[in-house]
Amino acid sequence: MDPTTQGPLATHPISLKAITEQAERATSIVAQARGVMLAPDARKLPPTFSATQLIERLKIERSQYDYRVRNPGDLPTGRLTSTGARREFTLSEMRQWARHYRADHLRPEGGEAITISTAHFKGGSSKTTTATTLAQGLSMRGHKVLVVDVDPQGSMTTLFGFLPDAEVDVTQTLLPLFSGDVSDVSYAIRPTYWDGVDLVPSCSPLFSAEFILPTRQLKEAAFQFWRTLDYGLDPIRSKYDVIICDTPPSLSFLTVNALMASDGIIMPLPPSNLDFASSAQFWDLFKDLADDFAGRGAGKDFAFINILLSKVKYAAPKDNTGQSTAIIREWIQAAYAERVLPVEIPDVEAVRTASKEFGTVYDATRDNASTRTFKSAFEAYDRFVDLIEQQMETFWQRQVGG
């Protein structure tokens, strides 16, 4: 056999020290990669928006925009580009326009934050990307958002510009809450580069909560492990419009905490055999847990449960892959019926490129955003955010008795 075609063969025993060195090297390389992607200052920067993007995203009339630019009042007018040919707005400025023109869609007086979790058994379903893009999309529409990274992998933390472990200490995660050292999550909230979105970050030592929570359940008679995050969010629900939790790809103690703290659940589901089967397993196990909690008198109602078709590949009619996708899509529709959202997130290069660059399609520059594949992704995610916002409004109307 040609030695150049062989895989990496271990010629010596691999010690624990070697694993430590490997971990340190990998962390260093990830930090370098992020530095290259986010050069020159290794920090993520929010996008700017053209007048057309502002008008389309906020669904306002061109005449309203023109009037406000000429008679700004308390609304920012952006700035002209170097050529003077067009006007651009920062994210913060766009949010000010959103809160002015979309006041009817914002959280009413007396309402509290709606909490939403993204969940799935299987990795690679776009769970974290869905949660992050939802947070960004709702922020652009004028909402104040808190994202809570409940996954020890810290992927959402990375997407918001912080490197888990290297830039996040475990005391800055949810672990002190789960350990019982604090009673609410305020201590861990930090601002992000994306105006209107705050973050409770994560890092790998958060995984120890999987041992701490059941231990506390055994030792503390009145302790309800599944309510820890729910109670921890209570003091800050009046400060935000929406709280979005990204969960681990398992039905763990951490995931259960996020789900039991939530008013809505979103499951991103690629139309593939393995993902579909995994989704059924997830709900079957969650049913068993729900039955157990109900037996303990812990009732729970959700405002909505949504299935979002993600990473959908579109192919020519004669392509077998396309036919297989269509069949699985039918299975998903039959299994989840009205819970399947009427939108599909396409598996296009724009989404993959954004992920490689530690971001989402909403992080795209104006030049990238003008391409056809980016537009298809934008339109799909915009429709998704619209559908979630509609359910948020219904939740608030019930909350305040509207």
C-alpha positions, 0 to 999 in steps of 0.5 A, spaced: 500 500 500 502 506 498 504 510 505 501 516 502 494 514 502 494 511 509 491 515 514 494 517 520 497 511 524 499 512 531 506 509 532 507 510 539 502 510 545 498 517 546 499 520 553 494 524 556 499 530 556 499 529 548 492 530 548 493 536 552 498 539 547 493 537 542 487 541 545 492 547 546 494 547 539 487 546 536 484 552 540 490 556 538 489 554 531 481 556 531 483 563 534 488 564 529 483 562 524 478 567 527 483 572 527 484 571 519 476 571 518 475 577 522 481 582 520 483 587 522 481 587 529 479 580 530 472 582 532 466 582 529 462 588 526 455 589 524 453 590 517 451 596 514 444 597 510 443 601 504 436 605 503 433 600 499 435 594 504 432 598 510 425 600 506 425 592 504 426 589 511 422 594 515 416 594 509 415 601 509 413 605 503 419 609 499 415 615 500 415 615 507 423 614 507 424 620 502 419 624 507 423 622 513 430 623 510 428 630 508 424 631 515 428 627 520 426 629 526 428 624 531 430 619 526 437 618 523 438 619 516 444 615 515 450 618 511 452 618 504 457 614 501 464 616 499 461 617 491 454 621 494 450 616 490 447 612 495 445 613 503 447 607 508 445 606 515 448 602 521 444 597 524 443 601 530 440 606 526 436 601 522 433 599 529 431 606 531 427 606 524 424 599 526 422 601 533 418 607 530 415 604 524 413 597 527 411 600 533 405 595 533 409 589 532 413 590 538 412 588 545 406 591 548 406 594 555 405 589 561 408 584 556 414 580 558 419 576 554 417 570 550 422 565 550 424 560 544 429 554 544 431 551 538 432 543 539 434 537 535 437 530 537 442 530 531 448 535 530 448 539 523 441 540 523 442 548 523 440 549 530 445 554 532 445 558 525 437 558 526 437 561 533 443 566 531 439 568 525 432 569 528 436 573 534 439 578 528 432 578 524 428 580 530 433 585 532 433 588 525 425 589 526 426 593 533 426 587 538 431 587 544 433 580 544 437 575 549 441 569 546 442 564 551 448 559 549 446 552 553 450 548 549 457 547 552 460 547 545 459 554 545 457 555 537 452 560 538 458 564 543 463 563 537 457 566 532 457 572 536 464 573 536 467 570 542 471 564 543 469 559 548 474 557 553 479 562 551 475 568 552 469 565 556 470 563 563 466 558 566 463 563 571 461 567 566 456 561 563 450 558 566 454 554 571 453 558 577 446 558 576 445 551 575 450 550 581 446 554 586 451 559 587 446 565 584 439 565 583 438 569 576 442 570 569 444 577 570 451 576 572 452 572 565 449 577 560 454 581 556 453 585 550 455 583 543 457 586 536 450 586 534 446 592 536 440 589 540 442 582 542 445 581 548 449 574 550 449 569 556 455 565 553 458 558 554 464 554 554 466 546 555 466 546 562 458 548 562 458 540 561 459 539 568 452 541 569 450 534 567 452 532 573 451 537 578 443 538 576 442 530 578 446 531 584 442 537 587 436 533 585 438 527 590 440 532 595 435 537 595 428 535 597 424 541 594 429 542 588 426 541 581 432 541 576 428 542 570 426 549 573 433 552 574 433 556 568 426 558 568 427 561 575 433 564 573 430 568 567 424 570 571 428 577 573 430 579 566 423 577 562 421 584 563 428 587 560 427 583 553 422 582 548 425 575 546 430 570 549 432 565 545 436 559 547 440 554 543 441 547 546 445 541 545 444 536 540 441 531 545 435 531 550 440 532 556 439 536 563 441 542 559 436 541 554 430 539 558 432 546 562 431 550 556 425 547 553 422 547 560 423 555 560 421 556 553 414 558 551 416 556 544 420 550 540 423 550 533 426 544 531 430 545 524 429 539 520 433 537 514 429 533 509 434 527 510 432 520 513 437 520 519 435 527 521 427 525 520 428 519 524 432 522 529 427 528 530 422 522 531 426 519 537 427 526 540 419 527 541 418 520 543 423 521 549 421 528 550 414 525 551 416 520 556 419 526 560 413 530 559 409 524 562 414 524 568 413 531 570 406 531 569 406 526 574 410 530 579 405 536 578 409 540 573 404 542 568 407 545 561 404 549 555 407 551 549 405 557 545 407 554 539 412 548 536 415 549 529 418 544 525 423 548 520 425 545 514 433 547 513 438 545 509 434 543 503 437 541 497 434 543 490 435 539 484 433 537 477 426 533 477 430 527 474 435 527 480 435 522 485 437 526 490 431 531 489 426 525 488 428 523 495 428 529 498 421 530 496 419 524 499 422 525 506 419 532 505 412 528 505 413 524 511 415 530 515 409 534 513 405 527 514 408 527 521 408 534 524 402 537 520 400 544 521 407 545 525 411 545 519 412 552 517 411 554 510 418 556 509 424 552 507 431 554 508 435 552 502 442 549 502 446 554 498 453 556 498 451 563 501 449 560 507 455 555 507 460 561 506 457 565 511 458 559 516 465 558 514 466 566 516 463 565 523 457 568 521 450 568 518 447 570 511 445 577 515 452 578 517 453 579 509 456 585 506 452 589 501 456 586 495 455 579 497 448 580 499 446 582 492 448 575 489 442 571 487 444 565 492 444 570 498 438 573 496 434 566 496 437 565 503 435 572 505 428 571 503 427 565 506 430 567 513 426 573 512 420 569 511 422 565 517 423 571 522 416 574 520 412 567 521 416 567 528 414 574 530 407 573 528 407 568 533 410 572 538 405 577 537 399 572 539 403 570 545 403 577 547 396 579 546 394 573 550 399 575 555 396 582 556 389 579 555 388 583 548 
